[in-house]
Amino acid sequence: MNAKYVQVLRENNIILYPLMTLNDHTEIVHSEVINCDGKERVKICIERPYYC
């Protein structure tokens, strides 16, 4: 796991934490539990590297 940063999504002030980094440097990140309309949810994002 690559724990080099914590990212904040500006739209909802959701903090994302690194979960794992794949061999191709794709990172999978997750949020804390979000309570929405009485339901618990977790936001998961897959971030792929961009090479110029």
N, C-alpha and C positions, 0 to 999 in steps of 0.2 A: 504494500500500500504506500502511496506517495502522499504524505501529509504535509505538503509544502505550503498550503494556503487554505484560507477560508474565504469563500466568495459570498458577497451579499447581492441578491437581486434587488435592484432599485425599485422596481414596480410595486412590490409588496413587502419589502424589507425582510425577505426570507433568507436566512443564512444557510448556505450549502457547504457540506463537509465532504472531503474526498473519501470514497469508499474503496476504489481499486483503480489501478492503471494497467491497461492491457499491453501486450507486447508491441503493438503498433502505436503506443503512446496515447491511445484513446483513454479518457478518464471518465469514470462513472462517479457521480456525486449525488448526495441525498440531503434532504432537509431534516429538521427535527419534526416531531409530530405536530401537525396543524389541525386545530379544531375548527371545523367548518360545518355549520348547521347541525351540530350535535354528532358529527361523524369525525373520526380521526383519520387524517390523510398524511401521506408522506410524498413530497415532490422528489422525483428522481430525474436527473438529466444526464445525457451522454454527450461528452464534449470531445470532438475530434480535432486533432491539431491541423493548423493551416500552414502550409509551406509555400513560400513565395518563390 
